[in-house]
Amino acid sequence: MPDTEFGCLPTIIGTMPHTDPQAACSQVLRYVKDIPAWPQLPKRSYMENMYVQFSQGFPGVVVKEDSIYIDRSQDLNKPLEKLYAAYLENDADQFPISPDYATGLHSFLSLATLSPRTVKGQITGPVTWGLTVTDDSRRSIIYDDVLGDALPRFLRLKAAWQEKALSQICPNTIIFVDEPYMAAFGSVSVPLSKERVISLLEEVFSGITGLKGVHCCGNTDWSVLLETSVDIVSFDTYNYAQSLSLYPSEVKKFLDRKGAIAWGIVPNNEEALAKESVASLKDRLEEAMAPFTRKGIRFRQLLEQGLLTPSCGLASLASEEAVDRALELLAQLSVTIRKRYNFT
């Protein structure tokens, strides 16, 4: 496994409220130089919505006004054959992410001044994408035998293409698989087995050669995600600090195999941001780590194998000034912790 001793360096989840990709990239680089991530800009265009952004080339996909669905009335045989041929040949170039779908990514790739330790990208996960995107009868494609089988293979190719593109900036890469719908796992509305979830994620992970992360911004059964081959788990520490601490033995095993935790400690809403300081967030982070230390996990290990992030994406913020506030808190918190605990 590549190095996961980040020592609480900062990075971001992905989404930002900007409509100008260059302005978004500039703001990221101002505060997150060591592990920058390309900005997703859903307010710029519906094409950059997290469910649309990685859909380009999926068999039968239709993006129309503010909706996305799979048209089963089309002949899907040829596009499915193309998908499986590319999958078997590991030919990710057949399924790129074009500038129309990710202006932030392509602006990021064109930057000439980057020299990061690691570079981060992100993709919508198969559970979330498969539950959200439906066919023309409004049935989630994850429950379709044909489309549900194609889904993780398609996202594997998208992740591989993105990683290859980002590796031009830095050979050390992280790809987060974003799974907000895992917060509903185990409910009657999401009748998926643990085995199916793990299988879906592992298929996408198998296309990633660098570090692979998974992000969920709500309560979930973390034992499922920790049982996968994931290298980094990312969670909303600010609002759901206790959620991960319910699984101390699984977390210990994960850390002992050199896994890392991304602590989403900086809030992504303006009211909470206005109330917080570096000192208050440091206290809050240490309080979130305390239950693990009481279960025999070393505090130093949590810091060494830790990243700091906002609680989730920043597109929920109303202005670039609010993003500035969030990222400044994030960067200053990282500097404070790294100085206090002698990380270099």
C-alpha positions as a Markdown table, in Angstrom:
| # | Residue | x | y | z |
|---|---|---|---|---|
| 1 | Met | 0.0 | 0.0 | 0.0 |
| 2 | Pro | 1.3 | 3.5 | -0.7 |
| 3 | Asp | 2.1 | 5.8 | 2.3 |
| 4 | Thr | -1.0 | 6.7 | 4.3 |
| 5 | Glu | 0.8 | 8.6 | 7.1 |
| 6 | Phe | -0.6 | 11.9 | 6.2 |
| 7 | Gly | -0.2 | 13.5 | 9.6 |
| 8 | Cys | -3.4 | 15.5 | 9.4 |
| 9 | Leu | -2.7 | 17.2 | 6.1 |
| 10 | Pro | -5.8 | 18.8 | 4.6 |
| 11 | Thr | -7.8 | 18.0 | 1.5 |
| 12 | Ile | -11.3 | 18.6 | 0.2 |
| 13 | Ile | -14.3 | 16.4 | -0.6 |
| 14 | Gly | -14.9 | 17.9 | -4.1 |
| 15 | Thr | -18.0 | 20.1 | -4.7 |
| 16 | Met | -17.7 | 23.9 | -4.6 |
| 17 | Pro | -20.3 | 26.6 | -5.2 |
| 18 | His | -18.3 | 28.4 | -8.0 |
| 19 | Thr | -19.3 | 28.7 | -11.6 |
| 20 | Asp | -15.8 | 29.8 | -12.7 |
| 21 | Pro | -13.5 | 26.7 | -12.7 |
| 22 | Gln | -10.3 | 28.7 | -12.6 |
| 23 | Ala | -11.5 | 30.7 | -9.6 |
| 24 | Ala | -12.4 | 27.4 | -7.9 |
| 25 | Cys | -9.0 | 25.8 | -8.7 |
| 26 | Ser | -7.2 | 29.0 | -7.4 |
| 27 | Gln | -9.1 | 28.8 | -4.1 |
| 28 | Val | -8.2 | 25.2 | -3.7 |
| 29 | Leu | -4.5 | 25.7 | -4.3 |
| 30 | Arg | -4.4 | 28.7 | -2.0 |
| 31 | Tyr | -5.2 | 26.5 | 1.0 |
| 32 | Val | -4.7 | 22.9 | 0.0 |
| 33 | Lys | -1.3 | 22.6 | -1.6 |
| 34 | Asp | -0.1 | 19.3 | -0.4 |
| 35 | Ile | -3.2 | 17.2 | -1.4 |
| 36 | Pro | -5.2 | 19.3 | -3.8 |
| 37 | Ala | -8.4 | 17.9 | -5.3 |
| 38 | Trp | -10.2 | 19.1 | -8.5 |
| 39 | Pro | -13.4 | 21.0 | -7.9 |
| 40 | Gln | -16.8 | 19.7 | -8.9 |
| 41 | Leu | -19.1 | 22.6 | -9.9 |
| 42 | Pro | -22.8 | 21.5 | -9.8 |
| 43 | Lys | -24.0 | 25.1 | -9.8 |
| 44 | Arg | -22.3 | 25.8 | -13.1 |
| 45 | Ser | -24.3 | 23.2 | -15.0 |
| 46 | Tyr | -26.5 | 20.2 | -14.5 |
| 47 | Met | -23.9 | 18.2 | -16.4 |
| 48 | Glu | -21.7 | 18.6 | -13.4 |
| 49 | Asn | -24.3 | 17.2 | -11.0 |
| 50 | Met | -22.7 | 14.2 | -9.2 |
| 51 | Tyr | -25.1 | 11.8 | -10.8 |
| 52 | Val | -24.6 | 13.2 | -14.3 |
| 53 | Gln | -20.9 | 14.0 | -14.2 |
| 54 | Phe | -19.7 | 10.4 | -14.6 |
| 55 | Ser | -22.6 | 9.1 | -16.8 |
| 56 | Gln | -21.0 | 9.9 | -20.2 |
| 57 | Gly | -21.0 | 6.8 | -22.3 |
| 58 | Phe | -23.2 | 4.6 | -20.1 |
| 59 | Pro | -25.5 | 2.4 | -22.3 |
| 60 | Gly | -28.8 | 4.1 | -23.0 |
| 61 | Val | -28.2 | 7.1 | -20.8 |
| 62 | Val | -30.3 | 10.2 | -21.5 |
| 63 | Val | -29.6 | 13.6 | -19.9 |
| 64 | Lys | -32.5 | 15.9 | -20.6 |
| 65 | Glu | -33.1 | 19.3 | -18.9 |
| 66 | Asp | -32.7 | 18.5 | -15.2 |
| 67 | Ser | -33.1 | 14.7 | -15.4 |
| 68 | Ile | -31.0 | 11.7 | -16.1 |
| 69 | Tyr | -32.4 | 8.2 | -16.9 |
| 70 | Ile | -31.6 | 5.1 | -18.9 |
| 71 | Asp | -33.8 | 4.6 | -21.9 |
| 72 | Arg | -34.5 | 0.8 | -22.1 |
| 73 | Ser | -36.3 | 1.2 | -25.4 |
| 74 | Gln | -33.0 | 1.8 | -27.1 |
| 75 | Asp | -31.0 | -1.2 | -28.5 |
| 76 | Leu | -28.4 | -1.5 | -25.7 |
| 77 | Asn | -26.5 | -4.5 | -27.1 |
| 78 | Lys | -23.8 | -2.5 | -29.0 |
| 79 | Pro | -23.0 | 0.0 | -26.2 |
| 80 | Leu | -22.9 | -2.9 | -23.7 |
| 81 | Glu | -20.6 | -4.8 | -26.0 |
| 82 | Lys | -18.3 | -1.7 | -26.2 |
| 83 | Leu | -18.4 | -1.4 | -22.4 |
| 84 | Tyr | -17.5 | -5.0 | -21.7 |
| 85 | Ala | -14.8 | -5.0 | -24.4 |
| 86 | Ala | -13.2 | -1.9 | -22.8 |
| 87 | Tyr | -13.5 | -3.5 | -19.4 |
| 88 | Leu | -11.9 | -6.8 | -20.4 |
| 89 | Glu | -9.1 | -4.9 | -22.1 |
| 90 | Asn | -8.8 | -2.4 | -19.3 |
| 91 | Asp | -9.1 | 0.3 | -21.9 |
| 92 | Ala | -10.3 | 3.3 | -19.8 |
| 93 | Asp | -9.6 | 5.7 | -22.7 |
| 94 | Gln | -12.8 | 4.5 | -24.2 |
| 95 | Phe | -14.7 | 6.2 | -21.4 |
| 96 | Pro | -13.2 | 9.6 | -20.7 |
| 97 | Ile | -14.7 | 12.5 | -18.6 |
| 98 | Ser | -15.0 | 15.3 | -21.1 |
| 99 | Pro | -14.8 | 19.1 | -20.3 |
| 100 | Asp | -18.6 | 19.5 | -20.7 |
| 101 | Tyr | -19.1 | 17.2 | -17.7 |
| 102 | Ala | -16.2 | 18.3 | -15.5 |
| 103 | Thr | -14.8 | 21.8 | -16.3 |
| 104 | Gly | -13.2 | 21.8 | -12.8 |
| 105 | Leu | -11.2 | 18.7 | -13.6 |
| 106 | His | -9.9 | 19.9 | -16.9 |
| 107 | Ser | -9.0 | 23.3 | -15.5 |
| 108 | Phe | -7.2 | 21.5 | -12.7 |
| 109 | Leu | -5.3 | 19.3 | -15.2 |
| 110 | Ser | -4.2 | 22.3 | -17.2 |
| 111 | Leu | -2.5 | 24.0 | -14.2 |
| 112 | Ala | 1.3 | 24.3 | -14.6 |
| 113 | Thr | 2.2 | 25.3 | -11.1 |
| 114 | Leu | 1.3 | 22.2 | -9.2 |
| 115 | Ser | 3.9 | 20.2 | -7.2 |
| 116 | Pro | 1.8 | 18.3 | -4.6 |
| 117 | Arg | 2.7 | 15.4 | -2.4 |
| 118 | Thr | -0.4 | 13.6 | -3.6 |
| 119 | Val | -3.3 | 14.6 | -5.8 |
| 120 | Lys | -7.0 | 13.6 | -5.1 |
| 121 | Gly | -9.9 | 12.9 | -7.4 |
| 122 | Gln | -13.4 | 11.6 | -6.7 |
| 123 | Ile | -16.2 | 9.7 | -8.4 |
| 124 | Thr | -19.8 | 8.9 | -7.4 |
| 125 | Gly | -20.0 | 5.4 | -6.0 |
| 126 | Pro | -21.9 | 2.4 | -7.5 |
| 127 | Val | -24.5 | 2.2 | -4.7 |
| 128 | Thr | -25.4 | 5.9 | -4.8 |
| 129 | Trp | -25.3 | 6.1 | -8.6 |
| 130 | Gly | -27.2 | 2.9 | -9.1 |
| 131 | Leu | -29.9 | 3.9 | -6.6 |
| 132 | Thr | -30.3 | 7.4 | -8.0 |
| 133 | Val | -30.2 | 6.7 | -11.7 |
| 134 | Thr | -33.4 | 5.0 | -12.9 |
| 135 | Asp | -34.7 | 3.5 | -16.2 |
| 136 | Asp | -37.6 | 5.0 | -18.0 |
| 137 | Ser | -40.0 | 3.1 | -15.7 |
| 138 | Arg | -38.4 | 4.8 | -12.7 |
| 139 | Arg | -36.8 | 1.6 | -11.4 |
| 140 | Ser | -33.3 | 2.1 | -10.0 |
| 141 | Ile | -30.8 | 0.5 | -12.3 |
| 142 | Ile | -29.0 | -1.2 | -9.4 |
| 143 | Tyr | -31.9 | -3.7 | -9.3 |
| 144 | Asp | -31.7 | -4.4 | -13.1 |
| 145 | Asp | -29.8 | -7.7 | -13.8 |
| 146 | Val | -28.1 | -6.3 | -17.0 |
| 147 | Leu | -27.6 | -2.7 | -16.1 |
| 148 | Gly | -26.7 | -3.5 | -12.4 |
| 149 | Asp | -23.9 | -5.7 | -13.7 |
| 150 | Ala | -22.6 | -3.1 | -16.1 |
| 151 | Leu | -22.7 | -0.3 | -13.5 |
| 152 | Pro | -19.6 | -1.0 | -11.4 |
| 153 | Arg | -17.6 | -2.0 | -14.4 |
| 154 | Phe | -18.4 | 1.3 | -16.1 |
| 155 | Leu | -17.5 | 3.3 | -12.9 |
| 156 | Arg | -14.3 | 1.2 | -12.6 |
| 157 | Leu | -13.3 | 2.5 | -16.1 |
| 158 | Lys | -14.2 | 6.1 | -15.2 |
| 159 | Ala | -12.1 | 5.9 | -12.0 |
| 160 | Ala | -9.2 | 4.4 | -14.0 |
| 161 | Trp | -9.4 | 7.2 | -16.6 |
| 162 | Gln | -9.5 | 9.9 | -14.0 |
| 163 | Glu | -6.6 | 8.4 | -12.1 |
| 164 | Lys | -4.5 | 8.2 | -15.2 |
| 165 | Ala | -5.2 | 11.8 | -16.0 |
| 166 | Leu | -4.4 | 13.0 | -12.5 |
| 167 | Ser | -1.1 | 11.0 | -12.4 |
| 168 | Gln | 0.2 | 13.4 | -15.0 |
| 169 | Ile | 0.2 | 16.0 | -12.2 |
| 170 | Cys | 1.6 | 13.6 | -9.5 |
| 171 | Pro | 2.3 | 9.9 | -9.5 |
| 172 | Asn | 0.8 | 9.6 | -6.0 |
| 173 | Thr | -3.0 | 9.6 | -6.4 |
| 174 | Ile | -6.1 | 9.2 | -4.2 |
| 175 | Ile | -9.5 | 8.5 | -5.7 |
| 176 | Phe | -12.5 | 8.8 | -3.4 |
| 177 | Val | -15.6 | 6.9 | -4.1 |
| 178 | Asp | -18.5 | 9.1 | -2.8 |
| 179 | Glu | -21.3 | 7.1 | -1.3 |
| 180 | Pro | -23.9 | 9.4 | 0.4 |
| 181 | Tyr | -26.6 | 6.7 | -0.1 |
| 182 | Met | -24.7 | 4.4 | 2.2 |
| 183 | Ala | -26.4 | 6.4 | 5.0 |
| 184 | Ala | -29.6 | 4.6 | 4.0 |
| 185 | Phe | -28.0 | 1.1 | 4.0 |
| 186 | Gly | -30.0 | -1.4 | 6.1 |
| 187 | Ser | -33.2 | 0.5 | 5.8 |
| 188 | Val | -36.3 | -0.9 | 4.0 |
| 189 | Ser | -35.8 | 1.6 | 1.2 |
| 190 | Val | -32.4 | 0.1 | 0.3 |
| 191 | Pro | -32.8 | -3.7 | 0.2 |
| 192 | Leu | -29.1 | -4.5 | -0.7 |
| 193 | Ser | -27.1 | -7.1 | 1.1 |
| 194 | Lys | -23.7 | -6.5 | 2.7 |
| 195 | Glu | -22.2 | -8.9 | 0.2 |
| 196 | Arg | -23.6 | -7.0 | -2.8 |
| 197 | Val | -22.4 | -3.6 | -1.5 |
| 198 | Ile | -18.9 | -5.0 | -1.0 |
| 199 | Ser | -18.9 | -6.6 | -4.4 |
| 200 | Leu | -20.0 | -3.3 | -6.1 |
| 201 | Leu | -17.3 | -1.3 | -4.3 |
| 202 | Glu | -14.5 | -3.8 | -4.9 |
| 203 | Glu | -15.3 | -3.8 | -8.6 |
| 204 | Val | -14.7 | 0.0 | -8.7 |
| 205 | Phe | -11.7 | -0.2 | -6.4 |
| 206 | Ser | -10.1 | -2.8 | -8.7 |
| 207 | Gly | -9.7 | 0.0 | -11.3 |
| 208 | Ile | -7.7 | 2.2 | -8.9 |
| 209 | Thr | -4.0 | 1.5 | -8.6 |
| 210 | Gly | -3.2 | 4.3 | -6.1 |
| 211 | Leu | -5.0 | 5.0 | -2.8 |
| 212 | Lys | -8.7 | 4.4 | -2.8 |
| 213 | Gly | -11.1 | 6.1 | -0.4 |
| 214 | Val | -14.8 | 6.0 | 0.4 |
| 215 | His | -16.8 | 9.0 | 1.7 |
| 216 | Cys | -20.1 | 8.8 | 3.4 |
| 217 | Cys | -21.5 | 12.0 | 5.0 |
| 218 | Gly | -24.0 | 10.4 | 7.4 |
| 219 | Asn | -24.5 | 7.5 | 9.7 |
| 220 | Thr | -23.9 | 4.2 | 8.1 |
| 221 | Asp | -22.8 | 0.6 | 9.0 |
| 222 | Trp | -19.1 | 1.4 | 8.8 |
| 223 | Ser | -18.2 | -2.3 | 9.4 |
| 224 | Val | -19.3 | -2.9 | 5.8 |
| 225 | Leu | -17.0 | -0.3 | 4.3 |
| 226 | Leu | -14.1 | -1.3 | 6.6 |
| 227 | Glu | -14.4 | -4.9 | 5.4 |
| 228 | Thr | -13.5 | -3.8 | 1.8 |
| 229 | Ser | -10.0 | -3.2 | 0.6 |
| 230 | Val | -10.4 | 0.6 | 1.0 |
| 231 | Asp | -7.4 | 2.6 | 2.1 |
| 232 | Ile | -9.1 | 5.7 | 3.4 |
| 233 | Val | -12.5 | 6.1 | 5.1 |
| 234 | Ser | -14.0 | 9.6 | 5.1 |
| 235 | Phe | -16.8 | 10.7 | 7.4 |
| 236 | Asp | -18.6 | 13.8 | 8.6 |
| 237 | Thr | -16.9 | 14.2 | 12.0 |
| 238 | Tyr | -18.5 | 17.5 | 12.7 |
| 239 | Asn | -22.1 | 16.2 | 12.7 |
| 240 | Tyr | -21.7 | 12.5 | 13.2 |
| 241 | Ala | -18.6 | 12.1 | 15.4 |
| 242 | Gln | -19.9 | 9.1 | 17.2 |
| 243 | Ser | -20.9 | 7.1 | 14.1 |
| 244 | Leu | -17.4 | 5.6 | 13.4 |
| 245 | Ser | -16.6 | 5.1 | 17.1 |
| 246 | Leu | -19.3 | 2.5 | 17.3 |
| 247 | Tyr | -16.9 | 0.1 | 15.4 |
| 248 | Pro | -13.6 | 0.3 | 17.5 |
| 249 | Ser | -12.4 | -3.2 | 16.7 |
| 250 | Glu | -13.0 | -2.8 | 13.0 |
| 251 | Val | -11.3 | 0.6 | 13.0 |
| 252 | Lys | -8.3 | -0.8 | 14.9 |
| 253 | Lys | -7.9 | -3.6 | 12.4 |
| 254 | Phe | -8.2 | -1.1 | 9.6 |
| 255 | Leu | -5.5 | 1.2 | 11.0 |
| 256 | Asp | -3.2 | -1.7 | 11.8 |
| 257 | Arg | -3.3 | -2.6 | 8.1 |
| 258 | Lys | -2.2 | 1.1 | 7.4 |
| 259 | Gly | -5.6 | 2.4 | 6.6 |
| 260 | Ala | -6.3 | 6.1 | 7.1 |
| 261 | Ile | -9.2 | 8.2 | 8.3 |
| 262 | Ala | -10.3 | 11.5 | 6.8 |
| 263 | Trp | -11.8 | 13.5 | 9.6 |
| 264 | Gly | -14.5 | 15.8 | 8.2 |
| 265 | Ile | -14.2 | 18.3 | 11.0 |
| 266 | Val | -14.9 | 21.7 | 9.3 |
| 267 | Pro | -18.6 | 22.4 | 8.9 |
| 268 | Asn | -20.0 | 23.1 | 5.5 |
| 269 | Asn | -22.8 | 25.5 | 6.5 |
| 270 | Glu | -22.3 | 29.2 | 7.2 |
| 271 | Glu | -24.1 | 29.4 | 10.5 |
| 272 | Ala | -21.8 | 26.7 | 12.0 |
| 273 | Leu | -18.7 | 28.2 | 10.3 |
| 274 | Ala | -19.4 | 31.6 | 12.0 |
| 275 | Lys | -19.3 | 30.0 | 15.4 |
| 276 | Glu | -16.1 | 28.0 | 15.0 |
| 277 | Ser | -12.4 | 28.8 | 15.4 |
| 278 | Val | -9.2 | 26.8 | 15.0 |
| 279 | Ala | -9.1 | 26.2 | 18.7 |
| 280 | Ser | -12.7 | 25.1 | 18.9 |
| 281 | Leu | -12.3 | 22.7 | 16.0 |
| 282 | Lys | -9.1 | 21.2 | 17.5 |
| 283 | Asp | -11.0 | 20.5 | 20.7 |
| 284 | Arg | -13.9 | 19.0 | 18.7 |
| 285 | Leu | -11.5 | 16.8 | 16.7 |
| 286 | Glu | -9.7 | 15.5 | 19.8 |
| 287 | Glu | -13.1 | 14.8 | 21.4 |
| 288 | Ala | -14.1 | 12.7 | 18.4 |
| 289 | Met | -10.8 | 10.8 | 18.7 |
| 290 | Ala | -11.2 | 10.1 | 22.4 |
| 291 | Pro | -13.5 | 7.1 | 22.2 |
| 292 | Phe | -10.9 | 5.3 | 20.0 |
| 293 | Thr | -8.1 | 5.9 | 22.5 |
| 294 | Arg | -10.3 | 4.5 | 25.2 |
| 295 | Lys | -10.5 | 1.3 | 23.1 |
| 296 | Gly | -6.7 | 0.9 | 22.8 |
| 297 | Ile | -6.0 | 2.9 | 19.6 |
| 298 | Arg | -3.1 | 5.2 | 20.0 |
| 299 | Phe | -3.9 | 8.9 | 19.7 |
| 300 | Arg | -0.6 | 9.4 | 17.7 |
| 301 | Gln | -1.7 | 6.7 | 15.3 |
| 302 | Leu | -5.0 | 8.5 | 14.7 |
| 303 | Leu | -3.1 | 11.6 | 13.9 |
| 304 | Glu | -0.4 | 10.0 | 11.8 |
| 305 | Gln | -2.9 | 8.1 | 9.7 |
| 306 | Gly | -5.3 | 11.0 | 9.4 |
| 307 | Leu | -6.5 | 13.6 | 6.9 |
| 308 | Leu | -8.5 | 16.7 | 7.7 |
| 309 | Thr | -11.4 | 17.7 | 5.4 |
| 310 | Pro | -14.6 | 19.7 | 5.4 |
| 311 | Ser | -17.6 | 17.7 | 6.7 |
| 312 | Cys | -18.8 | 17.2 | 3.1 |
| 313 | Gly | -18.7 | 19.1 | -0.2 |
| 314 | Leu | -18.7 | 22.9 | -0.1 |
| 315 | Ala | -21.3 | 23.5 | -2.8 |
| 316 | Ser | -23.8 | 24.1 | 0.0 |
| 317 | Leu | -22.1 | 27.4 | 0.9 |
| 318 | Ala | -23.6 | 30.5 | -0.6 |
| 319 | Ser | -20.5 | 32.4 | -1.5 |
| 320 | Glu | -16.8 | 32.2 | -2.3 |
| 321 | Glu | -16.2 | 34.2 | 0.9 |
| 322 | Ala | -17.7 | 31.4 | 2.9 |
| 323 | Val | -15.6 | 28.8 | 1.1 |
| 324 | Asp | -12.6 | 31.0 | 2.0 |
| 325 | Arg | -13.6 | 30.8 | 5.7 |
| 326 | Ala | -14.0 | 27.0 | 5.6 |
| 327 | Leu | -10.7 | 26.4 | 3.8 |
| 328 | Glu | -8.8 | 28.9 | 5.9 |
| 329 | Leu | -10.0 | 27.1 | 9.1 |
| 330 | Leu | -9.1 | 23.7 | 7.5 |
| 331 | Ala | -5.6 | 24.8 | 6.5 |
| 332 | Gln | -4.9 | 26.6 | 9.9 |
| 333 | Leu | -6.2 | 23.6 | 11.9 |
| 334 | Ser | -3.8 | 21.3 | 10.0 |
| 335 | Val | -0.8 | 23.6 | 10.6 |
| 336 | Thr | -1.7 | 23.9 | 14.3 |
| 337 | Ile | -1.9 | 20.1 | 14.7 |
| 338 | Arg | 1.2 | 19.3 | 12.7 |
| 339 | Lys | 3.2 | 21.8 | 14.7 |
| 340 | Arg | 1.9 | 20.6 | 18.0 |
| 341 | Tyr | 2.7 | 17.0 | 17.3 |
| 342 | Asn | 5.9 | 17.5 | 15.3 |
| 343 | Phe | 4.8 | 16.3 | 11.8 |
| 344 | Thr | 7.1 | 17.5 | 9.0 |
